[in-house]
Structure formats: C-alpha cells, structure tokens
C-alpha cells in the first residue's frame, strides 16, 4: 500500500529547485567570463588609445552576446525548478517531472 501511494505523488524538492535556479543563473555569467578571457587572449592588446577602446568593445560585445545566448538556453531550466518545488497527488501514476517539462506529459 505504501509503494502504491508513492507512485501517485510528487514530493517537493526545495533544495534541488534552488540548485537548478542557481545553475540557470551562474552558467550564463560563467560562459560570458570564459568567452571574454578567450577573446582577450586571441586578440593582441593594442597600444593606441582608439585601439584599446576597440579591444574593450570587442571583449564586452562578445561577452554580452555569449551571455544573452546562453541565458536563453539556461532559462529553459526554470520550469523544471518550479516543478521541483511542487507537491502533488495524482489519481493515476505520477508522470516524470522531466517528461512534463519536455512536453511529454505522460508517465
């Protein structure tokens, strides 16, 4: 009876939800920092004033583009974070949270 009850229920996973949200926040920031480091090592640092401004503009532009792109991908984790916090009882077998996030819907 206890095993049957467990298959019809989602228990809230607060810490897992927090970790997923933290990953969704940190990954874009870390990717932007890594991209800026790579570009700074690939482009030679100029000596002139206008060259330095262009070098910094390239670094900031690449870092921003990478952060925006990775952020769009990382935001797809946020529905999973919401589902991880939920506690629900289902009349039939509980579907996998990953299938619900992915649009599969069924168990």
N, CA, C and O atoms as a printed pandas DataFrame, in Angstrom:
     atom_number atom_name residue_name chain_id  residue_number  x_coord  y_coord  z_coord
0              1         N          UNK        A               1    0.817   -1.196    0.000
1              2        CA          UNK        A               1    0.000    0.000    0.000
2              3         C          UNK        A               1    0.861    1.261    0.000
3              4         O          UNK        A               1    0.520    2.230   -0.678
4              5         N          UNK        A               2    1.958    1.270    0.737
5              6        CA          UNK        A               2    2.827    2.445    0.791
6              7         C          UNK        A               2    3.484    2.680   -0.565
7              8         O          UNK        A               2    3.573    3.824   -1.011
8              9         N          UNK        A               3    3.941    1.631   -1.222
9             10        CA          UNK        A               3    4.573    1.775   -2.535
10            11         C          UNK        A               3    3.567    2.294   -3.562
11            12         O          UNK        A               3    3.909    3.122   -4.406
12            13         N          UNK        A               4    2.323    1.803   -3.487
13            14        CA          UNK        A               4    1.289    2.250   -4.411
14            15         C          UNK        A               4    1.006    3.732   -4.203
15            16         O          UNK        A               4    0.804    4.463   -5.172
16            17         N          UNK        A               5    0.988    4.178   -2.968
17            18        CA          UNK        A               5    0.751    5.590   -2.642
18            19         C          UNK        A               5    1.891    6.463   -3.170
19            20         O          UNK        A               5    1.650    7.576   -3.637
20            21         N          UNK        A               6    3.126    5.968   -3.100
21            22        CA          UNK        A               6    4.288    6.751   -3.521
22            23         C          UNK        A               6    4.284    7.000   -5.022
23            24         O          UNK        A               6    4.796    8.030   -5.461
24            25         N          UNK        A               7    3.732    6.105   -5.821
25            26        CA          UNK        A               7    3.741    6.289   -7.271
26            27         C          UNK        A               7    2.707    7.308   -7.729
27            28         O          UNK        A               7    2.718    7.709   -8.893
28            29         N          UNK        A               8    1.824    7.730   -6.851
29            30        CA          UNK        A               8    0.787    8.698   -7.196
30            31         C          UNK        A               8    1.111   10.089   -6.671
31            32         O          UNK        A               8    0.240   10.959   -6.686
32            33         N          UNK        A               9    2.325   10.328   -6.209
33            34        CA          UNK        A               9    2.631   11.565   -5.503
34            35         C          UNK        A               9    3.972   12.139   -5.952
35            36         O          UNK        A               9    4.920   11.400   -6.218
36            37         N          UNK        A              10    4.035   13.459   -6.030
37            38        CA          UNK        A              10    5.293   14.179   -6.194
38            39         C          UNK        A              10    5.596   14.838   -4.858
39            40         O          UNK        A              10    4.766   15.577   -4.329
40            41         N          UNK        A              11    6.745   14.586   -4.324
41            42        CA          UNK        A              11    7.199   15.288   -3.125
42            43         C          UNK        A              11    7.977   16.525   -3.561
43            44         O          UNK        A              11    8.702   16.486   -4.555
44            45         N          UNK        A              12    7.830   17.609   -2.829
45            46        CA          UNK        A              12    8.576   18.821   -3.149
46            47         C          UNK        A              12   10.063   18.617   -2.905
47            48         O          UNK        A              12   10.457   18.009   -1.910
48            49         N          UNK        A              13   10.880   19.119   -3.804
49            50        CA          UNK        A              13   12.343   19.020   -3.689
50            51         C          UNK        A              13   12.898   20.437   -3.722
51            52         O          UNK        A              13   13.368   20.917   -4.754
52            53         N          UNK        A              14   12.835   21.087   -2.581
53            54        CA          UNK        A              14   13.182   22.511   -2.484
54            55         C          UNK        A              14   14.648   22.740   -2.804
55            56         O          UNK        A              14   14.974   23.655   -3.562
56            57         N          UNK        A              15   15.537   21.936   -2.249
57            58        CA          UNK        A              15   16.968   22.148   -2.480
58            59         C          UNK        A              15   17.347   21.868   -3.923
59            60         O          UNK        A              15   18.188   22.570   -4.484
60            61         N          UNK        A              16   16.751   20.869   -4.528
61            62        CA          UNK        A              16   17.018   20.594   -5.942
62            63         C          UNK        A              16   16.537   21.762   -6.793
63            64         O          UNK        A              16   17.197   22.134   -7.764
64            65         N          UNK        A              17   15.406   22.337   -6.442
65            66        CA          UNK        A              17   14.883   23.502   -7.155
66            67         C          UNK        A              17   15.835   24.686   -7.043
67            68         O          UNK        A              17   16.082   25.383   -8.028
68            69         N          UNK        A              18   16.362   24.910   -5.863
69            70        CA          UNK        A              18   17.308   26.014   -5.671
70            71         C          UNK        A              18   18.586   25.799   -6.470
71            72         O          UNK        A              18   19.134   26.749   -7.029
72            73         N          UNK        A              19   19.058   24.575   -6.528
73            74        CA          UNK        A              19   20.267   24.273   -7.292
74            75         C          UNK        A              19   20.029   24.502   -8.782
75            76         O          UNK        A              19   20.891   25.054   -9.466
76            77         N          UNK        A              20   18.880   24.088   -9.286
77            78        CA          UNK        A              20   18.555   24.299  -10.703
78            79         C          UNK        A              20   18.496   25.789  -11.008
79            80         O          UNK        A              20   19.012   26.222  -12.038
80            81         N          UNK        A              21   17.883   26.577  -10.142
81            82        CA          UNK        A              21   17.818   28.027  -10.358
82            83         C          UNK        A              21   19.205   28.659  -10.293
83            84         O          UNK        A              21   19.512   29.560  -11.074
84            85         N          UNK        A              22   20.041   28.195   -9.374
85            86        CA          UNK        A              22   21.403   28.713   -9.265
86            87         C          UNK        A              22   22.208   28.400  -10.527
87            88         O          UNK        A              22   22.951   29.247  -11.022
88            89         N          UNK        A              23   22.055   27.186  -11.039
89            90        CA          UNK        A              23   22.743   26.812  -12.280
90            91         C          UNK        A              23   22.255   27.678  -13.437
91            92         O          UNK        A              23   23.055   28.134  -14.254
92            93         N          UNK        A              24   20.940   27.906  -13.506
93            94        CA          UNK        A              24   20.380   28.733  -14.582
94            95         C          UNK        A              24   20.906   30.166  -14.504
95            96         O          UNK        A              24   20.978   30.846  -15.527
96            97         N          UNK        A              25   21.273   30.633  -13.320
97            98        CA          UNK        A              25   21.827   31.974  -13.169
98            99         C          UNK        A              25   23.334   31.998  -13.437
99           100         O          UNK        A              25   23.823   32.888  -14.132
100          101         N          UNK        A              26   24.072   31.027  -12.891
101          102        CA          UNK        A              26   25.530   31.063  -12.955
102          103         C          UNK        A              26   26.110   30.675  -14.311
103          104         O          UNK        A              26   27.125   31.235  -14.725
104          105         N          UNK        A              27   25.491   29.736  -15.006
105          106        CA          UNK        A              27   26.063   29.258  -16.267
106          107         C          UNK        A              27   26.221   30.391  -17.292
107          108         O          UNK        A              27   27.287   30.484  -17.900
108          109         N          UNK        A              28   25.223   31.255  -17.517
109          110        CA          UNK        A              28   25.441   32.352  -18.471
110          111         C          UNK        A              28   26.553   33.313  -18.043
111          112         O          UNK        A              28   27.325   33.785  -18.878
112          113         N          UNK        A              29   26.634   33.599  -16.752
113          114        CA          UNK        A              29   27.675   34.510  -16.263
114          115         C          UNK        A              29   29.056   33.889  -16.465
115          116         O          UNK        A              29   29.973   34.552  -16.950
116          117         N          UNK        A              30   29.202   32.629  -16.097
117          118        CA          UNK        A              30   30.496   31.959  -16.253
118          119         C          UNK        A              30   30.867   31.802  -17.724
119          120         O          UNK        A              30   32.040   31.917  -18.077
120          121         N          UNK        A              31   29.888   31.542  -18.585
121          122        CA          UNK        A              31   30.165   31.436  -20.016
122          123         C          UNK        A              31   30.635   32.774  -20.576
123          124         O          UNK        A              31   31.536   32.809  -21.414
124          125         N          UNK        A              32   30.038   33.873  -20.126
125          126        CA          UNK        A              32   30.446   35.199  -20.584
126          127         C          UNK        A              32   31.865   35.520  -20.131
127          128         O          UNK        A              32   32.654   36.059  -20.907
128          129         N          UNK        A              33   32.194   35.197  -18.894
129          130        CA          UNK        A              33   33.553   35.438  -18.386
130          131         C          UNK        A              33   34.559   34.603  -19.175
131          132         O          UNK        A              33   35.617   35.105  -19.556
132          133         N          UNK        A              34   34.238   33.334  -19.422
133          134        CA          UNK        A              34   35.136   32.465  -20.180
134          135         C          UNK        A              34   35.328   32.988  -21.602
135          136         O          UNK        A              34   36.445   32.978  -22.119
136          137         N          UNK        A              35   34.253   33.442  -22.234
137          138        CA          UNK        A              35   34.362   33.984  -23.592
138          139         C          UNK        A              35   35.237   35.232  -23.609
139          140         O          UNK        A              35   36.044   35.408  -24.522
140          141         N          UNK        A              36   35.088   36.095  -22.617
141          142        CA          UNK        A              36   35.906   37.311  -22.548
142          143         C          UNK        A              36   37.382   36.957  -22.358
143          144         O          UNK        A              36   38.255   37.598  -22.942
144          145         N          UNK        A              37   37.659   35.949  -21.552
145          146        CA          UNK        A              37   39.049   35.530  -21.345
146          147         C          UNK        A              37   39.639   34.981  -22.637
147          148         O          UNK        A              37   40.774   35.304  -22.989
148          149         N          UNK        A              38   38.880   34.158  -23.340
149          150        CA          UNK        A              38   39.372   33.579  -24.597
150          151         C          UNK        A              38   39.635   34.677  -25.623
151          152         O          UNK        A              38   40.682   34.685  -26.270
152          153         N          UNK        A              39   38.690   35.602  -25.775
153          154        CA          UNK        A              39   38.859   36.679  -26.757
154          155         C          UNK        A              39   40.027   37.583  -26.368
155          156         O          UNK        A              39   40.756   38.049  -27.244
156          157         N          UNK        A              40   40.218   37.837  -25.092
157          158        CA          UNK        A              40   41.324   38.698  -24.665
158          159         C          UNK        A              40   42.671   38.065  -24.968
159          160         O          UNK        A              40   43.657   38.769  -25.183
160          161         N          UNK        A              41   42.716   36.740  -24.985
161          162        CA          UNK        A              41   43.979   36.065  -25.304
162          163         C          UNK        A              41   44.178   35.896  -26.805
163          164         O          UNK        A              41   45.310   35.789  -27.276
164          165         N          UNK        A              42   43.075   35.871  -27.560
165          166        CA          UNK        A              42   43.180   35.731  -29.017
166          167         C          UNK        A              42   43.515   37.050  -29.697
167          168         O          UNK        A              42   44.290   37.082  -30.653
168          169         N          UNK        A              43   42.930   38.136  -29.206
169          170        CA          UNK        A              43   43.196   39.448  -29.798
170          171         C          UNK        A              43   44.386   40.096  -29.097
171          172         O          UNK        A              43   44.403   40.198  -27.870
172          173         N          UNK        A              44   45.378   40.532  -29.866
173          174        CA          UNK        A              44   46.515   41.211  -29.218
174          175         C          UNK        A              44   46.075   42.550  -28.630
175          176         O          UNK        A              44   45.283   43.275  -29.233
176          177         N          UNK        A              45   46.590   42.862  -27.468
177          178        CA          UNK        A              45   46.214   44.119  -26.808
178          179         C          UNK        A              45   46.936   45.278  -27.505
179          180         O          UNK        A              45   48.164   45.288  -27.593
180          181         N          UNK        A              46   46.172   46.243  -27.994
181          182        CA          UNK        A              46   46.782   47.371  -28.725
182          183         C          UNK        A              46   47.436   48.383  -27.781
183          184         O          UNK        A              46   47.205   48.389  -26.572
184          185         N          UNK        A              47   48.268   49.242  -28.396
185          186        CA          UNK        A              47   48.967   50.271  -27.617
186          187         C          UNK        A              47   48.328   51.648  -27.747
187          188         O          UNK        A              47   48.545   52.511  -26.896
188          189         N          UNK        A              48   47.548   51.866  -28.792
189          190        CA          UNK        A              48   46.958   53.188  -29.019
190          191         C          UNK        A              48   45.643   53.323  -28.265
191          192         O          UNK        A              48   45.018   52.329  -27.895
192          193         N          UNK        A              49   45.236   54.557  -28.045
193          194        CA          UNK        A              49   44.007   54.832  -27.296
194          195         C          UNK        A              49   42.765   54.298  -27.983
195          196         O          UNK        A              49   41.925   53.666  -27.342
196          197         N          UNK        A              50   42.638   54.547  -29.289
197          198        CA          UNK        A              50   41.459   54.085  -30.015
198          199         C          UNK        A              50   41.485   52.555  -30.145
199          200         O          UNK        A              50   40.438   51.908  -30.145
200          201         N          UNK        A              51   42.661   51.999  -30.254
201          202        CA          UNK        A              51   42.792   50.539  -30.329
202          203         C          UNK        A              51   42.351   49.866  -29.035
203          204         O          UNK        A              51   41.710   48.816  -29.060
204          205         N          UNK        A              52   42.695   50.470  -27.917
205          206        CA          UNK        A              52   42.298   49.923  -26.610
206          207         C          UNK        A              52   40.783   49.994  -26.448
207          208         O          UNK        A              52   40.160   49.066  -25.931
208          209         N          UNK        A              53   40.194   51.111  -26.899
209          210        CA          UNK        A              53   38.734   51.235  -26.827
210          211         C          UNK        A              53   38.070   50.156  -27.675
211          212         O          UNK        A              53   37.094   49.543  -27.243
212          213         N          UNK        A              54   38.586   49.920  -28.874
213          214        CA          UNK        A              54   38.045   48.877  -29.746
214          215         C          UNK        A              54   38.217   47.489  -29.160
215          216         O          UNK        A              54   37.334   46.639  -29.275
216          217         N          UNK        A              55   39.379   47.263  -28.521
217          218        CA          UNK        A              55   39.656   45.965  -27.894
218          219         C          UNK        A              55   38.651   45.703  -26.773
219          220         O          UNK        A              55   38.085   44.614  -26.674
220          221         N          UNK        A              56   38.438   46.714  -25.934
221          222        CA          UNK        A              56   37.463   46.564  -24.850
222          223         C          UNK        A              56   36.047   46.402  -25.393
223          224         O          UNK        A              56   35.254   45.634  -24.848
224          225         N          UNK        A              57   35.729   47.123  -26.464
225          226        CA          UNK        A              57   34.397   46.992  -27.066
226          227         C          UNK        A              57   34.191   45.578  -27.598
227          228         O          UNK        A              57   33.105   45.013  -27.465
228          229         N          UNK        A              58   35.234   45.006  -28.200
229          230        CA          UNK        A              58   35.138   43.620  -28.696
230          231         C          UNK        A              58   34.933   42.647  -27.532
231          232         O          UNK        A              58   34.100   41.744  -27.614
232          233         N          UNK        A              59   35.684   42.830  -26.463
233          234        CA          UNK        A              59   35.531   41.953  -25.288
234          235         C          UNK        A              59   34.129   42.035  -24.703
235          236         O          UNK        A              59   33.497   41.016  -24.427
236          237         N          UNK        A              60   33.660   43.242  -24.520
237          238        CA          UNK        A              60   32.328   43.435  -23.933
238          239         C          UNK        A              60   31.243   42.920  -24.870
239          240         O          UNK        A              60   30.271   42.310  -24.425
240          241         N          UNK        A              61   31.410   43.165  -26.162
241          242        CA          UNK        A              61   30.423   42.691  -27.134
242          243         C          UNK        A              61   30.326   41.173  -27.178
243          244         O          UNK        A              61   29.227   40.618  -27.178
244          245         N          UNK        A              62   31.467   40.502  -27.216
245          246        CA          UNK        A              62   31.460   39.030  -27.237
246          247         C          UNK        A              62   30.888   38.480  -25.944
247          248         O          UNK        A              62   30.073   37.557  -25.971
248          249         N          UNK        A              63   31.304   39.035  -24.808
249          250        CA          UNK        A              63   30.806   38.553  -23.518
250          251         C          UNK        A              63   29.293   38.741  -23.410
251          252         O          UNK        A              63   28.589   37.867  -22.904
252          253         N          UNK        A              64   28.803   39.873  -23.881
253          254        CA          UNK        A              64   27.362   40.137  -23.835
254          255         C          UNK        A              64   26.597   39.185  -24.748
255          256         O          UNK        A              64   25.563   38.642  -24.358
256          257         N          UNK        A              65   27.104   38.984  -25.960
257          258        CA          UNK        A              65   26.439   38.075  -26.900
258          259         C          UNK        A              65   26.396   36.646  -26.353
259          260         O          UNK        A              65   25.376   35.966  -26.462
260          261         N          UNK        A              66   27.495   36.200  -25.774
261          262        CA          UNK        A              66   27.525   34.849  -25.204
262          263         C          UNK        A              66   26.567   34.751  -24.027
263          264         O          UNK        A              66   25.845   33.762  -23.897
264          265         N          UNK        A              67   26.552   35.762  -23.170
265          266        CA          UNK        A              67   25.666   35.708  -22.007
266          267         C          UNK        A              67   24.200   35.696  -22.421
267          268         O          UNK        A              67   23.406   34.954  -21.844
268          269         N          UNK        A              68   23.829   36.496  -23.400
269          270        CA          UNK        A              68   22.433   36.521  -23.859
270          271         C          UNK        A              68   22.050   35.168  -24.463
271          272         O          UNK        A              68   20.978   34.635  -24.174
272          273         N          UNK        A              69   22.927   34.620  -25.297
273          274        CA          UNK        A              69   22.634   33.333  -25.927
274          275         C          UNK        A              69   22.519   32.191  -24.934
275          276         O          UNK        A              69   21.585   31.392  -25.006
276          277         N          UNK        A              70   23.458   32.110  -24.015
277          278        CA          UNK        A              70   23.436   31.040  -23.020
278          279         C          UNK        A              70   22.289   31.252  -22.032
279          280         O          UNK        A              70   21.706   30.283  -21.544
280          281         N          UNK        A              71   21.964   32.507  -21.734
281          282        CA          UNK        A              71   20.857   32.797  -20.823
282          283         C          UNK        A              71   19.534   32.291  -21.397
283          284         O          UNK        A              71   18.696   31.760  -20.668
284          285         N          UNK        A              72   19.357   32.459  -22.699
285          286        CA          UNK        A              72   18.123   31.960  -23.333
286          287         C          UNK        A              72   18.006   30.450  -23.185
287          288         O          UNK        A              72   16.914   29.924  -22.964
288          289         N          UNK        A              73   19.125   29.758  -23.305
289          290        CA          UNK        A              73   19.104   28.306  -23.118
290          291         C          UNK        A              73   18.908   27.935  -21.646
291          292         O          UNK        A              73   18.163   27.008  -21.329
292          293         N          UNK        A              74   19.577   28.658  -20.756
293          294        CA          UNK        A              74   19.504   28.339  -19.333
294          295         C          UNK        A              74   18.118   28.603  -18.756
295          296         O          UNK        A              74   17.709   27.934  -17.807
296          297         N          UNK        A              75   17.397   29.560  -19.308
297          298        CA          UNK        A              75   16.046   29.855  -18.811
298          299         C          UNK        A              75   15.083   28.697  -19.031
299          300         O          UNK        A              75   14.036   28.622  -18.387
300          301         N          UNK        A              76   15.433   27.804  -19.931
301          302        CA          UNK        A              76   14.587   26.634  -20.158
302          303         C          UNK        A              76   14.615   25.686  -18.967
303          304         O          UNK        A              76   13.789   24.777  -18.886
304          305         N          UNK        A              77   15.548   25.881  -18.044
305          306        CA          UNK        A              77   15.602   25.077  -16.817
306          307         C          UNK        A              77   14.617   25.569  -15.762
307          308         O          UNK        A              77   14.265   24.811  -14.858
308          309         N          UNK        A              78   14.166   26.807  -15.855
309          310        CA          UNK        A              78   13.336   27.383  -14.801
310          311         C          UNK        A              78   11.995   26.679  -14.602
311          312         O          UNK        A              78   11.562   26.559  -13.456
312          313         N          UNK        A              79   11.304   26.200  -15.657
313          314        CA          UNK        A              79   10.085   25.426  -15.387
314          315         C          UNK        A              79   10.368   24.157  -14.578
315          316         O          UNK        A              79    9.543   23.740  -13.765
316          317         N          UNK        A              80   11.518   23.555  -14.799
317          318        CA          UNK        A              80   11.886   22.382  -14.001
318          319         C          UNK        A              80   12.061   22.766  -12.539
319          320         O          UNK        A              80   11.673   22.009  -11.649
320          321         N          UNK        A              81   12.643   23.937  -12.282
321          322        CA          UNK        A              81   12.811   24.395  -10.900
322          323         C          UNK        A              81   11.457   24.582  -10.223
323          324         O          UNK        A              81   11.307   24.261   -9.044
324          325         N          UNK        A              82   10.475   25.097  -10.954
325          326        CA          UNK        A              82    9.128   25.272  -10.389
326          327         C          UNK        A              82    8.505   23.911  -10.107
327          328         O          UNK        A              82    7.913   23.702   -9.047
328          329         N          UNK        A              83    8.637   22.991  -11.049
329          330        CA          UNK        A              83    8.074   21.653  -10.840
330          331         C          UNK        A              83    8.734   20.923   -9.679
331          332         O          UNK        A              83    8.087   20.134   -8.991
332          333         N          UNK        A              84   10.023   21.185   -9.458
333          334        CA          UNK        A              84   10.727   20.515   -8.364
334          335         C          UNK        A              84   10.174   20.959   -7.005
335          336         O          UNK        A              84   10.211   20.193   -6.042
336          337         N          UNK        A              85    9.668   22.176   -6.926
337          338        CA          UNK        A              85    9.116   22.675   -5.656
338          339         C          UNK        A              85    7.712   22.150   -5.387
339          340         O          UNK        A              85    7.258   22.163   -4.243
340          341         N          UNK        A              86    7.016   21.688   -6.425
341          342        CA          UNK        A              86    5.619   21.281   -6.280
342          343         C          UNK        A              86    5.471   19.974   -5.504
343          344         O          UNK        A              86    6.306   19.074   -5.583
344          345         N          UNK        A              87    4.395   19.912   -4.769
345          346        CA          UNK        A              87    3.938   18.671   -4.158
346          347         C          UNK        A              87    2.543   18.428   -4.709
347          348         O          UNK        A              87    1.644   19.254   -4.543
348          349         N          UNK        A              88    2.369   17.279   -5.371
349          350        CA          UNK        A              88    1.075   16.990   -5.992
350          351         C          UNK        A              88    0.716   15.520   -5.797
351          352         O          UNK        A              88    1.581   14.656   -5.656
352          353         N          UNK        A              89   -0.580   15.271   -5.795
353          354        CA          UNK        A              89   -1.091   13.903   -5.759
354          355         C          UNK        A              89   -1.849   13.686   -7.061
355          356         O          UNK        A              89   -2.665   14.515   -7.463
356          357         N          UNK        A              90   -1.568   12.552   -7.721
357          358        CA          UNK        A              90   -2.189   12.227   -8.998
358          359         C          UNK        A              90   -3.148   11.057   -8.821
359          360         O          UNK        A              90   -2.898   10.186   -7.988
360          361         N          UNK        A              91   -4.244   11.013   -9.585
361          362        CA          UNK        A              91   -5.176    9.896   -9.491
362          363         C          UNK        A              91   -4.591    8.603  -10.076
363          364         O          UNK        A              91   -4.987    7.504   -9.687
364          365         N          UNK        A              92   -3.658    8.743  -11.000
365          366        CA          UNK        A              92   -3.009    7.593  -11.626
366          367         C          UNK        A              92   -1.518    7.711  -11.339
367          368         O          UNK        A              92   -1.128    8.492  -10.472
368          369         N          UNK        A              93   -0.682    6.967  -12.033
369          370        CA          UNK        A              93    0.761    7.063  -11.818
370          371         C          UNK        A              93    1.249    8.472  -12.098
371          372         O          UNK        A              93    0.840    9.097  -13.077
372          373         N          UNK        A              94    2.124    8.969  -11.239
373          374        CA          UNK        A              94    2.673   10.317  -11.398
374          375         C          UNK        A              94    3.625   10.341  -12.584
375          376         O          UNK        A              94    4.487    9.470  -12.703
376          377         N          UNK        A              95    3.477   11.339  -13.473
377          378        CA          UNK        A              95    4.407   11.436  -14.604
378          379         C          UNK        A              95    5.772   11.918  -14.137
379          380         O          UNK        A              95    5.898   12.538  -13.081
380          381         N          UNK        A              96    6.778   11.630  -14.925
381          382        CA          UNK        A              96    8.120   12.115  -14.632
382          383         C          UNK        A              96    8.143   13.636  -14.780
383          384         O          UNK        A              96    7.543   14.178  -15.708
384          385         N          UNK        A              97    8.827   14.321  -13.877
385          386        CA          UNK        A              97    8.919   15.783  -13.971
386          387         C          UNK        A              97    9.639   16.195  -15.254
387          388         O          UNK        A              97    9.294   17.203  -15.871
388          389         N          UNK        A              98   10.621   15.425  -15.641
389          390        CA          UNK        A              98   11.370   15.742  -16.863
390          391         C          UNK        A              98   10.459   15.614  -18.084
391          392         O          UNK        A              98   10.570   16.415  -19.013
392          393         N          UNK        A              99    9.575   14.639  -18.104
393          394        CA          UNK        A              99    8.651   14.496  -19.222
394          395         C          UNK        A              99    7.636   15.642  -19.258
395          396         O          UNK        A              99    7.239   16.087  -20.334
396          397         N          UNK        A             100    7.222   16.112  -18.095
397          398        CA          UNK        A             100    6.296   17.238  -18.043
398          399         C          UNK        A             100    6.966   18.501  -18.568
399          400         O          UNK        A             100    6.356   19.255  -19.326
400          401         N          UNK        A             101    8.205   18.736  -18.178
401          402        CA          UNK        A             101    8.942   19.916  -18.651
402          403         C          UNK        A             101    9.187   19.822  -20.145
403          404         O          UNK        A             101    9.087   20.819  -20.859
404          405         N          UNK        A             102    9.508   18.624  -20.618
405          406        CA          UNK        A             102    9.789   18.429  -22.045
406          407         C          UNK        A             102    8.559   18.380  -22.911
407          408         O          UNK        A             102    8.676   18.357  -24.137
408          409         N          UNK        A             103    7.387   18.364  -22.320
409          410        CA          UNK        A             103    6.151   18.349  -23.088
410          411         C          UNK        A             103    5.611   16.958  -23.328
411          412         O          UNK        A             103    4.621   16.793  -24.041
412          413         N          UNK        A             104    6.265   15.922  -22.728
413          414        CA          UNK        A             104    5.796   14.551  -22.916
414          415         C          UNK        A             104    4.480   14.299  -22.228
415          416         O          UNK        A             104    3.626   13.587  -22.756
416          417         N          UNK        A             105    4.303   14.885  -21.032
417          418        CA          UNK        A             105    3.043   14.846  -20.333
418          419         C          UNK        A             105    2.712   13.543  -19.647
419          420         O          UNK        A             105    2.199   13.577  -18.528
420          421         N          UNK        A             106    2.967   12.413  -20.235
421          422        CA          UNK        A             106    2.555   11.134  -19.656
422          423         C          UNK        A             106    3.659   10.463  -18.886
423          424         O          UNK        A             106    4.821   10.864  -18.955
424          425         N          UNK        A             107    3.280    9.415  -18.134
425          426        CA          UNK        A             107    4.195    8.715  -17.269
426          427         C          UNK        A             107    4.914    7.643  -17.949
427          428         O          UNK        A             107    5.730    6.959  -17.332
